[in-house]
Each structure stands twice: as C-alpha cells, then as structure tokens.
Amino acid sequence: MSSGFIMSAMSVSEFILWVTLGLLFWRKRLTRRFPAMGAYLGLHVAATPLLLAVLYAQSQSWGHAYYSVYFFSYWTIYIVSAVLLFFICLEVFRSALSAFPGLMRIGVAVFRWAILISLIVTFFSISFVHFGANIIPNVADGLMRAVGVLALCLLAFLCLSMNALRLSARDAAFGIALGFGLMSANDFTFASLISAHSTLTAPLQIAYESLVLIALFIWAIYCALPEPARKPVVMPVSSTIYRWNEIASALGHTGTQVAVQQPANGFFLTDVEKVVEKVLNRNLKGRESEL
C-alpha cells in the first residue's frame, strides 16, 4: 500500500470527521458557548473539499494555472484559522473561570495582553528576506506558532488548576483545550523532525495526519457524550481561591467599601480590652506614686 493512497484515505477520513464534528457541535448548541470554535469548524468543513479539489486539479497535466489559486486559498485559510484560535483560547479561558467572575475579569485582561505581546514578538521574529506573496507563509507560520504556544500554556493551566476551579475533565472547555494542545504539540514535533530528517517526509506526514485524526476524534467524543452540568461552586470563606476572587472583584471599582468581619470567638476584642486595661493600670500607678 503506497503512502500516497494512505494519505488520500486519511484526507477523506479527516473531512468526514470535520463534518461529523460540525454537526455534533451544532446539534449540541455549543456554538452559543463557543462561537469562535463554531466558526473554526465551519471554516474547515467548507475549506477542506475546496482545497482538495484545487489540489487535485493542480496535480493534473492541465492544472498548472491552479497553483496560485491553491497557494492563496491555503494560506488565507491558514491565517484565518490562526486568528480564530486566539479567540477560541479566550473562550475556553472564560468558560473555565466562569464560576469566578472576579478572577475571570482580571484573567481575561492579562490574557489579552499575553496575546498582544505574542503577536508583537511574532511580527518582529518574522524574516523579511522574501517580499511579495512569498512573505505570506512566514507570517502564517509565525501566527500559528504563537497561538500554538498559547494553546499549550492554556492546556497546562487547566490541568494544574482543574481541582481549584472545580472543572470536570468531561467539560467541553477542557476537551477543546486538549484537542488544540495535541495539535500544537504535533505541529512543533513535526516541524523539528522534518528539518532534521528530511528523508522521512512520507512517514512523518502519516504520523502527523494520524495525530490530527486523533485530536478530531477526541473532539467528536466530547461532543457526542453528555456533558455534566456545572453546579454552583460552593467554597469555604477560608479558601485561597475564594479570597483571590473577592480581591479581583474589588479591583478596579472606585468607592468600594470593604467590610471586615471579626471572628466569632472575639479574640480581637479581647486583645483590645487587655491593652486598654494595661493603660488604665499604668495611669493609676502613676497617680498613686505622685500622691
């Protein structure tokens, strides 16, 4: 069985998974919760057959004119996908912190700054040796690297803070982050291996496409299985994350009055009474010595 046939079969399987995933995502009404993810799925469902048709036409003896069509179509879709991924990461971050509005507000602000900094770093790290249309792949790869790092950081954050955030592993937000984290790790691994082992292009492409199919299959499972309803998070007042959420809620609000509640055992009042009693005894002793 040739590698070309295997790649063709994988491409058809990928398109079937994209369509299935889009239908499940729309049927479960997850587009209301993750509109950018819905747009991302719709883009790939519409773009995959278009790119395959143009690629097939280009491979024919009469299809040399389709090279520019495929070039601009592919990289335009690639850049739009990278931009949508930034918004998807923001949606997943908001959904994970939805039970903590104070932390979500501060976290989203920090997250936006992180996106801006990553875009600036990506822009200044792009090589401008090539001009014209040849610079488009450099810009697209830079954007995808930036969003890939962001997706991996988001997945690491969710894995480390799932217990504190009371986030279930079956939650759709974690499933989306898991799929994109797997895809990002796959992209970075493939880029490093293909540069070091250029003779193993076909096996590496098959392994790369296999991991993409696994990520899509994971998303399909998350969309097919019933998602557990997120219950209101009840935490003790002494919880650290509860205090952080209260502090974050108070930040940025002018004129906010903070009420300090004393412990029920009255330790603070007892200490005040002792200090007052010591001062009064000292004054009485001073007056007695004067008499």
HUVEN-V650776 format. One record per residue. RES is the residue in three letters. PSI is psi as a letter, one per 30 degrees, with the letter a starting at -180 (999 if undefined). D_CENTER is the distance of its C-alpha to the mean C-alpha in Angstrom with 2 decimals. Layout:
res=RES psi=PSI d_center=D_CENTER
res=RES psi=PSI d_center=D_CENTER
This chain:
res=MET psi=k d_center=38.37
res=SER psi=l d_center=37.18
res=SER psi=e d_center=33.71
res=GLY psi=e d_center=33.83
res=PHE psi=e d_center=34.45
res=ILE psi=e d_center=31.63
res=MET psi=e d_center=29.14
res=SER psi=e d_center=30.57
res=ALA psi=e d_center=30.24
res=MET psi=e d_center=26.59
res=SER psi=e d_center=25.93
res=VAL psi=e d_center=27.68
res=SER psi=e d_center=25.80
res=GLU psi=e d_center=22.44
res=PHE psi=e d_center=23.67
res=ILE psi=e d_center=24.91
res=LEU psi=e d_center=21.59
res=TRP psi=e d_center=19.83
res=VAL psi=e d_center=22.58
res=THR psi=e d_center=22.55
res=LEU psi=e d_center=18.85
res=GLY psi=e d_center=19.25
res=LEU psi=e d_center=22.28
res=LEU psi=e d_center=20.79
res=PHE psi=e d_center=17.79
res=TRP psi=e d_center=20.36
res=ARG psi=e d_center=22.86
res=LYS psi=f d_center=20.66
res=ARG psi=h d_center=19.86
res=LEU psi=f d_center=16.10
res=THR psi=f d_center=16.20
res=ARG psi=e d_center=17.20
res=ARG psi=e d_center=14.14
res=PHE psi=i d_center=11.67
res=PRO psi=e d_center=13.93
res=ALA psi=e d_center=11.72
res=MET psi=e d_center=11.00
res=GLY psi=e d_center=14.77
res=ALA psi=e d_center=15.61
res=TYR psi=e d_center=13.74
res=LEU psi=e d_center=15.78
res=GLY psi=e d_center=18.85
res=LEU psi=e d_center=18.68
res=HIS psi=e d_center=18.76
res=VAL psi=e d_center=21.39
res=ALA psi=e d_center=23.55
res=ALA psi=e d_center=23.04
res=THR psi=e d_center=23.58
res=PRO psi=e d_center=27.24
res=LEU psi=e d_center=27.95
res=LEU psi=e d_center=26.91
res=LEU psi=e d_center=28.80
res=ALA psi=e d_center=31.84
res=VAL psi=e d_center=31.89
res=LEU psi=e d_center=31.44
res=TYR psi=e d_center=34.31
res=ALA psi=e d_center=36.46
res=GLN psi=e d_center=35.82
res=SER psi=f d_center=36.97
res=GLN psi=l d_center=40.30
res=SER psi=f d_center=43.31
res=TRP psi=g d_center=43.31
res=GLY psi=g d_center=39.60
res=HIS psi=f d_center=39.53
res=ALA psi=f d_center=38.90
res=TYR psi=f d_center=35.57
res=TYR psi=e d_center=34.01
res=SER psi=e d_center=33.08
res=VAL psi=e d_center=31.79
res=TYR psi=e d_center=29.47
res=PHE psi=e d_center=28.43
res=PHE psi=e d_center=27.43
res=SER psi=e d_center=25.94
res=TYR psi=e d_center=23.75
res=TRP psi=f d_center=22.40
res=THR psi=e d_center=21.98
res=ILE psi=e d_center=19.84
res=TYR psi=e d_center=17.88
res=ILE psi=e d_center=17.28
res=VAL psi=e d_center=16.48
res=SER psi=e d_center=13.86
res=ALA psi=e d_center=12.24
res=VAL psi=e d_center=12.50
res=LEU psi=e d_center=11.10
res=LEU psi=e d_center=7.92
res=PHE psi=e d_center=7.54
res=PHE psi=e d_center=8.36
res=ILE psi=e d_center=6.29
res=CYS psi=e d_center=2.94
res=LEU psi=e d_center=5.96
res=GLU psi=e d_center=7.34
res=VAL psi=e d_center=5.40
res=PHE psi=e d_center=5.93
res=ARG psi=e d_center=9.33
res=SER psi=e d_center=10.14
res=ALA psi=e d_center=9.81
res=LEU psi=g d_center=12.02
res=SER psi=f d_center=14.23
res=ALA psi=f d_center=17.11
res=PHE psi=i d_center=17.26
res=PRO psi=e d_center=17.78
res=GLY psi=e d_center=18.96
res=LEU psi=e d_center=16.07
res=MET psi=e d_center=13.65
res=ARG psi=e d_center=15.84
res=ILE psi=e d_center=16.02
res=GLY psi=e d_center=12.41
res=VAL psi=e d_center=11.44
res=ALA psi=e d_center=14.31
res=VAL psi=e d_center=13.29
res=PHE psi=e d_center=9.75
res=ARG psi=e d_center=11.75
res=TRP psi=e d_center=14.19
res=ALA psi=e d_center=11.87
res=ILE psi=e d_center=10.91
res=LEU psi=e d_center=14.68
res=ILE psi=e d_center=15.77
res=SER psi=e d_center=13.79
res=LEU psi=e d_center=15.39
res=ILE psi=e d_center=18.71
res=VAL psi=e d_center=18.65
res=THR psi=e d_center=17.85
res=PHE psi=e d_center=20.70
res=PHE psi=f d_center=23.17
res=SER psi=f d_center=22.47
res=ILE psi=k d_center=23.35
res=SER psi=k d_center=26.86
res=PHE psi=h d_center=29.14
res=VAL psi=e d_center=31.91
res=HIS psi=k d_center=31.63
res=PHE psi=l d_center=32.32
res=GLY psi=b d_center=32.18
res=ALA psi=f d_center=30.19
res=ASN psi=f d_center=29.68
res=ILE psi=f d_center=27.18
res=ILE psi=e d_center=24.73
res=PRO psi=e d_center=23.46
res=ASN psi=e d_center=22.94
res=VAL psi=e d_center=20.86
res=ALA psi=e d_center=18.77
res=ASP psi=e d_center=18.29
res=GLY psi=e d_center=17.43
res=LEU psi=e d_center=14.68
res=MET psi=e d_center=13.23
res=ARG psi=e d_center=13.63
res=ALA psi=e d_center=11.86
res=VAL psi=f d_center=8.69
res=GLY psi=e d_center=9.24
res=VAL psi=e d_center=9.61
res=LEU psi=e d_center=6.50
res=ALA psi=e d_center=4.65
res=LEU psi=e d_center=7.59
res=CYS psi=e d_center=7.55
res=LEU psi=e d_center=4.55
res=LEU psi=e d_center=6.59
res=ALA psi=e d_center=9.61
res=PHE psi=e d_center=9.15
res=LEU psi=e d_center=8.99
res=CYS psi=e d_center=11.84
res=LEU psi=f d_center=13.82
res=SER psi=g d_center=13.69
res=MET psi=e d_center=14.02
res=ASN psi=e d_center=17.73
res=ALA psi=e d_center=17.67
res=LEU psi=f d_center=15.34
res=ARG psi=h d_center=17.40
res=LEU psi=k d_center=14.49
res=SER psi=k d_center=15.95
res=ALA psi=f d_center=14.90
res=ARG psi=g d_center=16.04
res=ASP psi=k d_center=13.70
res=ALA psi=e d_center=12.03
res=ALA psi=e d_center=8.63
res=PHE psi=e d_center=9.02
res=GLY psi=e d_center=10.56
res=ILE psi=e d_center=8.01
res=ALA psi=e d_center=5.56
res=LEU psi=e d_center=9.06
res=GLY psi=e d_center=10.17
res=PHE psi=e d_center=7.84
res=GLY psi=e d_center=8.38
res=LEU psi=e d_center=11.97
res=MET psi=e d_center=12.25
res=SER psi=e d_center=11.15
res=ALA psi=e d_center=13.60
res=ASN psi=e d_center=16.03
res=ASP psi=e d_center=16.01
res=PHE psi=e d_center=16.69
res=THR psi=e d_center=19.28
res=PHE psi=e d_center=20.98
res=ALA psi=e d_center=21.30
res=SER psi=e d_center=22.90
res=LEU psi=e d_center=25.15
res=ILE psi=f d_center=26.33
res=SER psi=f d_center=27.48
res=ALA psi=f d_center=29.40
res=HIS psi=i d_center=30.79
res=SER psi=f d_center=31.48
res=THR psi=f d_center=34.11
res=LEU psi=h d_center=31.66
res=THR psi=e d_center=29.86
res=ALA psi=e d_center=30.58
res=PRO psi=e d_center=29.62
res=LEU psi=e d_center=26.36
res=GLN psi=e d_center=25.50
res=ILE psi=e d_center=26.37
res=ALA psi=e d_center=24.20
res=TYR psi=e d_center=21.25
res=GLU psi=e d_center=21.82
res=SER psi=e d_center=22.27
res=LEU psi=e d_center=18.81
res=VAL psi=e d_center=17.40
res=LEU psi=e d_center=19.66
res=ILE psi=e d_center=18.53
res=ALA psi=e d_center=14.84
res=LEU psi=e d_center=16.25
res=PHE psi=e d_center=18.62
res=ILE psi=e d_center=16.06
res=TRP psi=e d_center=14.44
res=ALA psi=e d_center=18.07
res=ILE psi=e d_center=18.95
res=TYR psi=e d_center=16.29
res=CYS psi=e d_center=17.60
res=ALA psi=e d_center=21.18
res=LEU psi=k d_center=21.35
res=PRO psi=k d_center=21.81
res=GLU psi=k d_center=18.97
res=PRO psi=k d_center=20.32
res=ALA psi=k d_center=20.85
res=ARG psi=j d_center=19.20
res=LYS psi=l d_center=22.24
res=PRO psi=k d_center=22.80
res=VAL psi=k d_center=21.92
res=VAL psi=j d_center=25.27
res=MET psi=k d_center=25.44
res=PRO psi=l d_center=28.50
res=VAL psi=f d_center=29.26
res=SER psi=f d_center=29.40
res=SER psi=k d_center=25.75
res=THR psi=e d_center=23.91
res=ILE psi=f d_center=20.67
res=TYR psi=e d_center=23.01
res=ARG psi=e d_center=24.73
res=TRP psi=e d_center=21.62
res=ASN psi=e d_center=20.64
res=GLU psi=e d_center=24.25
res=ILE psi=e d_center=24.35
res=ALA psi=e d_center=21.17
res=SER psi=e d_center=22.75
res=ALA psi=f d_center=25.94
res=LEU psi=k d_center=24.58
res=GLY psi=f d_center=25.22
res=HIS psi=j d_center=27.85
res=THR psi=k d_center=31.34
res=GLY psi=g d_center=34.27
res=THR psi=k d_center=32.40
res=GLN psi=k d_center=34.84
res=VAL psi=k d_center=33.81
res=ALA psi=k d_center=36.08
res=VAL psi=j d_center=36.73
res=GLN psi=k d_center=37.88
res=GLN psi=l d_center=40.36
res=PRO psi=l d_center=40.40
res=ALA psi=f d_center=42.75
res=ASN psi=f d_center=45.00
res=GLY psi=g d_center=46.25
res=PHE psi=e d_center=45.89
res=PHE psi=e d_center=45.33
res=LEU psi=e d_center=48.49
res=THR psi=e d_center=50.48
res=ASP psi=e d_center=49.65
res=VAL psi=e d_center=50.66
res=GLU psi=e d_center=53.92
res=LYS psi=e d_center=54.72
res=VAL psi=e d_center=54.24
res=VAL psi=e d_center=56.44
res=GLU psi=e d_center=59.05
res=LYS psi=e d_center=59.22
res=VAL psi=e d_center=59.75
res=LEU psi=e d_center=62.51
res=ASN psi=e d_center=64.29
res=ARG psi=e d_center=64.22
res=ASN psi=e d_center=65.76
res=LEU psi=e d_center=68.43
res=LYS psi=e d_center=69.37
res=GLY psi=e d_center=69.69
res=ARG psi=e d_center=72.03
res=GLU psi=e d_center=74.12
res=SER psi=e d_center=74.61
res=GLU psi=e d_center=75.81
res=LEU psi=999 d_center=78.38
